[in-house]
Amino acid sequence: MKNIILNINKAFDHRIRLGIMSVLMVNEYADFKMLKELLGATDGNLASHIKSLEKEAYIMVEKQFVERKPNTKYKATKEGRIAFQKHIDALEKLIKKQ
């Protein structure tokens, strides 16, 4: 049981961060607007959670202009995918133990 808890990652302990990573695990990338709509988050709330995941190097940010408008895309890094999968596996094992 102790080993399972060790794999639960504090970086994913908030529903917004869990949602961001979930979206990025099944999509090659997502832009800010897509994440905001899917997760029902405010701009500031989403931005702070994105920053937390970026600081951990779990997501990468790509900024560009599309038709003269700024567009920001987010993509899960290899490290982020591995960490998130370990987190999900630990949660599943914990649930099965109950």
N, C-alpha and C positions, 0 to 999 in steps of 0.2 A: 504494500500500500504506500509506503514512504517513497519508493522509486516513482510511482505514478504521480504523486503530488509534486515531485521535483521537476517533472516535465511540463507541468502547467506553467505557462509563460505569462507573467504579469503584463507584458506588453499588449496582450489580447484580452485584458480583464474588463474592458468596457465594450458595450454593445456596438458602438460606432466603429471602433477599431476591429472588432470581430467581423463586423459587416464589410468594412473596407477590404479586409483580407479575403473574406469569402467571395466577394465580387471579383477580386483580382486573381483568385485561384481558378476560376472558371472562364475568365475573359483574358485575352492577351493584355489588354489595358482598359482603363476607364478614365473618362474626363471628369472634371470637378462637377459639372452639371449633372451628369449621370449618377455619380455617387450621392450627391445631394438629394436628388429625387428618389433614388432607391432606398436611402437610409432615413429620409425625413429629417435631415439635420439642417441647422442654420449654417450660414457661411462661416461664421467665427468658430462654431463648435467643430465643424468638419475640418476646417483649416488646422485647428490645434491638434486634432487626432492624427491628421496626415503628417504634421510636423513630428509628432512623437514616433510614428512608424518610420519616418524618413531618418530620424536621429538614430534609430536602432539599425538602420541600413536594411530594413525589411521591404521597403518600397523605394522606387526611384521616380524622380519627377522629370518630365520632359516638357519644356515650354516652347511654344511656337506661335506663329500668327496664321490664322485661317481667315482669308478674305479680310485682311487688315484688323481682325479682332484677335485678342490674345486667347490662346487655348492651352490649357495645361492638362497633360495626360499623366496617369500614374500606372506603374507596372510593378508587380511583385518581383523582387530580386530572387536569385537562387537561394540565398540564405533565408530570406523571408518565407519562401515556399517550404523549405525544410523545417524551419522553426514552427510555422503554422501547422504543418502536418503532424509534428510531434505533439503539439498542443492538443489538436483534435483527437489524436490517438490516446493521449493521457485522459482526456475527458471521457471518451468512450469506455476505456478500461475502468475508470472510476465509477461510472454509471453501472456497468456490468457487475461490479463488486458489491453494489448496494443491495 
